């Protein structure tokens, strides 16, 4: 956010807080065994990651690069099938 105004910063902080709240409400039930510090750190990182992705979509006008890479879990043995065609091939 180069050259950001105070209003831009406030909007970004509000959006990150909203994202964090949404993620937290969905993930707390499955992560309730985590310490509060670990959970809060995870939520902060996830919210910032989501916010940065949203900003990239706005700036680049696209949803990101969906090409498969060597570490893509869809291409690893035993990973989930990447399409219905893969399901048919297994039968």
C-alpha positions as CSV (number, residue, x, y, z in Angstrom):
1,X,0.0,0.0,0.0
2,X,2.4,2.6,-1.2
3,X,1.1,6.1,-0.8
4,X,-1.8,5.0,1.4
5,X,-3.9,7.5,3.1
6,X,-5.1,7.2,6.7
7,X,-8.6,6.2,5.3
8,X,-7.0,3.5,3.1
9,X,-5.2,2.1,6.1
10,X,-8.3,2.2,8.3
11,X,-10.3,0.4,5.5
12,X,-7.6,-2.3,5.3
13,X,-7.5,-2.8,9.0
14,X,-11.3,-3.1,9.1
15,X,-11.3,-5.6,6.2
16,X,-8.5,-7.7,7.8
17,X,-10.5,-7.7,11.1
18,X,-13.6,-8.9,9.3
19,X,-11.7,-11.6,7.5
20,X,-10.2,-12.7,10.8
21,X,-13.5,-12.9,12.5
22,X,-15.0,-14.9,9.7
23,X,-12.2,-17.4,9.6
24,X,-12.1,-17.6,13.4
25,X,-15.8,-18.4,13.7
26,X,-15.4,-21.3,11.3
27,X,-12.2,-22.7,12.6
28,X,-12.5,-22.4,16.3
29,X,-14.7,-25.5,16.7
30,X,-12.0,-27.7,15.0
31,X,-9.0,-26.0,16.5
32,X,-10.2,-25.5,20.1
33,X,-7.4,-27.7,21.4
34,X,-4.8,-25.1,20.3
35,X,-3.5,-22.6,22.8
36,X,-5.1,-19.1,22.5
37,X,-1.7,-17.7,21.4
38,X,-1.3,-20.3,18.7
39,X,-4.8,-19.9,17.4
40,X,-4.7,-16.1,17.4
41,X,-1.3,-16.2,15.5
42,X,-2.8,-18.6,13.0
43,X,-5.9,-16.5,12.5
44,X,-3.8,-13.3,12.0
45,X,-1.6,-15.0,9.4
46,X,-4.6,-16.5,7.6
47,X,-6.5,-13.2,7.6
48,X,-3.5,-11.3,6.2
49,X,-3.0,-14.0,3.5
50,X,-6.6,-13.7,2.5
51,X,-6.4,-9.9,2.4
52,X,-3.3,-9.9,0.3
53,X,-4.9,-12.3,-2.1
54,X,-8.0,-10.1,-2.4
55,X,-5.7,-7.1,-3.1
56,X,-3.9,-9.0,-5.8
57,X,-7.2,-9.8,-7.5
58,X,-8.2,-6.1,-7.4
59,X,-4.8,-5.0,-8.7
60,X,-4.2,-7.7,-11.3
61,X,-7.8,-8.2,-12.3
62,X,-7.5,-12.0,-12.0
63,X,-7.9,-14.6,-9.4
64,X,-4.4,-15.8,-9.3
65,X,-2.3,-18.4,-10.9
66,X,-3.9,-21.8,-10.8
67,X,-1.3,-23.7,-12.8
68,X,-0.1,-26.9,-11.2
69,X,3.3,-26.9,-9.7
70,X,5.5,-29.7,-8.6
71,X,4.2,-29.4,-5.0
72,X,0.6,-29.2,-5.9
73,X,-1.2,-31.8,-3.8
74,X,-3.5,-32.7,-6.7
75,X,-0.5,-34.2,-8.5
76,X,0.9,-36.1,-5.6
77,X,0.4,-39.9,-5.4
78,X,-2.6,-40.6,-3.2
79,X,-3.9,-37.0,-3.4
80,X,-7.4,-36.1,-4.3
81,X,-8.4,-36.6,-8.0
82,X,-8.1,-33.4,-10.1
83,X,-11.2,-34.1,-12.2
84,X,-14.0,-36.5,-12.9
85,X,-11.9,-38.0,-15.6
86,X,-9.4,-39.1,-13.0
87,X,-12.2,-40.8,-11.1
88,X,-13.3,-42.7,-14.3
89,X,-9.8,-43.8,-15.0
90,X,-9.5,-45.4,-11.5
91,X,-12.5,-47.6,-12.1
